[in-house]
Amino acid sequence: MSNTTQAIVFGGAGFIGTHLMNRLVASGQYDRIIAVDIGKPRSLVAGVEYVHHDVREPVDPKLAGGVPADVFNLAAIHTTPGHPDGEYYYTNVLGAVNVCRFANETGSRNIIFTSSISIYGPSEAPLDEDSQPAPVSAYGRSKLSAEAIHRLWQSEDAARRLTIVRPAVIYGLHEGGNFTRLSKLMERRAFVYPGRTDTIKSCGYVKDLVSSMLFMAARNDGVSVYNFCYEHRYTISEICAAFSQAAGYKRPTLTIPIWFMNLAVLPFEVLHKAGIKTGINRERIRKLWFSTNILPKRLVASGFKFDYDVPSSLREWKHDSGVSDFD
């Protein structure tokens, strides 16, 4: 990273942002750390200034107080499915434009941007950073477009540094997403495998993700683009086994054919059209069935060392949880 004395994190109130804030405060590197977000913080971090602002609107350069910053752009609409296609572009692409404009206007020369493995699309074959992007969702396409906007910003000045991380499924304290849902289902003995048990779900613990972002940014490359997930490509059955070991849940044993699951969710889709949201639909079932088979080739080649694996990280997450397991 640079010698700048402040960090500004767009999307800093969210899950990854909260963990990043804790790390930045602990580093003692910055005199000022600002979280810019429209959401309520998952957890307030002492020593952080919280600013309410929507990245879909231009960002006032006065926010930086006349001092260049290390800029982290984590702000995004990312839940899929869950939003009309246009919302992904409106937030993720326009947000990238406004963050890059802010960096330009404040003389900030470092941006760390969280993209997504969604830019690759689902694949049974392993994919690395040299694989051709083939997004199949509006979220993936909007993230690929946002990457291009950040690259354009960097290309305008050779002194600028851009780090783009493409995370796989990220989990940990305050997540409230895929792994949290899986843990709740396993706790109730309600999880069944959708069609198969060998679906590969590339994933990584949030603390390792934050470590990788700071590590790759510190390399000071002009443009650094890398995938983030564990080298071992965990299957859904291995992930379930790790949850069982960490929390004593009974291991799921039932596999239901995908065609039957698609039939079973039709009533829930009818309810959704009637305005009753359940979050259960065929697209989510498809996501469970398809593999995300990602290789962190560049991260490993750079010499980065992971501090955790899935079993050890789940044990820590359970230990850190307050109200319930994996909250």
N, C-alpha and C positions, 0 to 999 in steps of 0.2 A: 504494500500500500504506500501511499504518498506521505508527505510530512504535514498534511492538512490536520487541523486541530478540531474539526467537527465532522460528524457523520449525520447524514439526513436519510432516513429510511422511509420510503413511500410504501405503505402497507405494513407499517411497523406494529400495528395493534393486533395483528393476526397471529396465527399459530406459529409459523416459522419466524415471523418478525419478533415475537416475544422472546423466543430462544436466542435470536440474534442480538437483541437488545441486552439481554443478560450477559452475553459474551463480550459485547463491546464495552459495557460498563466495567466488567471485570478486568478487561485488558489495560485500563488506565491510559489508553492511547489518545483519547479525545477529551477536550475541555467541555465540549457541548455535543449532546446526542439528541436528535429530534426525531420523533415518530410522527409521520403525517398519514392520517387515515380518516375514513368516515365511520369506522366501526368502533364499538366499545372495546377497550383493550381486554384480551383474554386474561391477562394478569398484569397489574401495574408494576413497572420496574422502577425502583428508586434511582434517581439520577437522570431520568429521561424526561424531556419536554414533549408533551403530547399536543399536537396541533390538529384540529379538525379541518380537513380539506378533501375535496373530491378531485382525484387526478383527471377526471374528464373535463375539468375547468383549468384554465391556465394558472400556473403557480407563480405567485408574486416573488420575484427575485430578492425582495427585501427580507424574506424568510431567512436567508443565509447571513444577513447582517454584514454584507460586504466581504465575507470570507469564503474562499472556495471550500468545497466539502467533498468527502467521499460519499457518493450517492449510491444508495441501494434501492433498486426498483423491484419490490415484491408485490405491488398493488395489482390485483387481477380479480376478475370473475372467473372462477375455475370449476365450480361444481357441475359435473356432467353426468346424466342429463339434469336439467333444472332451470334453464333460462332460454328465452327465445334466441335464435342465432344472432340477431342483430346486437344483443346486449354484450356478447363476447367481444365483438369488434369495437363497439362503442367504448367500452372500458379498456380493453387490453391494447388496442391499437392507438386510440386517441390518448390514452394514458401514457403510452410510450412517447408519443410526440411531445406531450406537455412536460414530461420528466426530462427528455433530452433538450428541450428548449430551455428549461430551467438550468440545467447543467451548463449550457452554452452561455446563458446570460450571467451566470455567477462565476464563470471562469473555472468551474469544477472539471477536473480532468480524469476522474475515476468513476466509472459506473459498474456496479455489479448487478446483473439482471437475472431474475429467475424465470426461465422459460419452462419447458415441459417435455417429457418424452412423448407426449401426445402428437408432437410434430412428425413422429415416425409412423404412427398408425399401429394397429395390432399386428403381431407377427409371431409365428411359431419358430421361425429361424432367428438366430441371434443377430442383433443390430448394434453397430457401434457408431461413432461420430462420422465415419466415412460413408455410412449408409444413406441412401437417397430418402429425404423426407417425403412422406406420403400421408399427410393428415387426413382423417376421415370425418372429423368433427369440426364444428365452428370454433370450438375452443382451441384445438390443435392448429387450425389455419390462422386464427388470430394471433397465437403465440409465435408462429413462424413469421408472420408479417411484422410483429413487434421486434423480433430479432433483427430483421432487415432495417428497421428504423434506427435501432441502437447502433448497428454496423455503419450506417450512413453518418451518424453523429461522430463516431470514432474516426472515420475516413477523412473528415474535414480538418484534422489536426494530428500530425504524427506524434505529438506529445501525449495524446489522450490514450487512456487504457480502458479496455472493455473486457469484462469477464461475464460470460454467459453460461449459466448452469442449467442443465436439462434434468431436473429431478424425476425419478420414478415415484412410486407411492411412498410418501413420507409419513412417519408415525411418531408418536411420543405424547408427552403430557400436554394437555389442552388441545389435542388434535380434533376430536369429534367427527372423524371421517370414517374411511373404510375399515381401518384396524379397530377403531372403537366399536363400530357396528358389529364386526366379526366377533369381538370379545363378548359383547352383550348377547349375541345369538348363542355362542358356545356356553355361556354361563347358564342360559335357559335350556340348554340341550336342544336348541331349535335350528342349528345350522345343518344343512344338507349340502352335499357336493352337487353343483349343477353340471351333470353330464359326465364329469371326469374328476380325478383327483390329482392329475399330473400337470394341471395348468400352471405355467410359470408366471409368477408375479414378482417382477423385479421391484425391490423396495430398499429403504434405508432409514435409519434412525435420525431424527431431527438434529441431534447433537453432532453426529458425524457430518451431516449436511452443512451445518454452520461452519464446522472446522474446515471442510473442503473449500467453501467459498472464500474464507480468509486466506487459506493456504494458496489457492490458485491465483487470487488477486495479488498476493505478495510476490509472485513470480515476475510481475511487472511486464508481461507480454503485451504487445499492442492489442491483439484480440485473442482471447482464450475462450474456446467453446468446449464444454465437456459434459458428459453424462454423469449423473450421480445415482448410484445404487451399489449394493454389495456385489462383489465379484461372483460369489456363489449365487446362482440363480435359483432362488427358493421356489418350490412348488407350493400350491395352496395346502397340500397335506402336511408339508414340513412346517409351514407357518402355524397351522392348527396344532401340530404336535408341540411346537414351542410355547404356544399359549397354554396348552395342557400342563406342560412342565412348570411354567411360571406361576400359574394360578390354580392348578389342581382340577381344571375343567376335564370333564369326560371327553375323550376324543370322539369326534363325529365318525360314523361308520357308513351312513346311508348315502348312496348316490342315486339321484333321480334323473331320468332321461331329460334332455333339454327340451324336447318337444312337449313333454308333460308339464314342465315348469312354465313354458310359454303359454300353454292353455290355462294354467292355474292363475296366472297374473292378469288375465283378461278382465275379470270383474274389477280389479283394482284400477285398471286403466279407464274403465267406464266411470268409476267413482271420481277419478281425476278430472275427466271431462265435465263432470257435474259440479266441479269446484271443490271436491274433497281430496286434499293431497295426502297420499300415503307413501310416496317415494318408491313404490313397488311397480316396476314396469319391465317390458321385454328388453329395453336397451340396457338396463342395469344387469339383467340376467346375462345378456350377451357379453358385457364387460367381465363378468365373473368367469365365463366360459373361455374367452379368448386369452391367449398368453400375451404378456408384455415381457419380451425376452431381450433385455438390454444389457450391453457390456460397457463397463466404465473404463474403456481402454486408455484414454488419455490421462485420466486421474491416476490410474495404477502406474502408467509409464512415467508420470511426473515424480513418483516416489512417495505419494501420499499414503499414510498408514491409518487404517480405520481403527478406532478405539473399541468398537463393539461388533457383534454379529447379532442376528435376530434373537437367539435365546438370551444372551446377556443383556441386550437392550430391553427386552420385555420384562426381565426380572427387575431392572432398574426403574422402568416406567411404573410397574406395579408398586414398587417400594415408595416412589415419589407421589403416587396418587393419594388424594385426600378422602373424598366422599365414598368412592367405590373403586373397584379395580379398573385401571386403565381409563380414568376420567380425564 
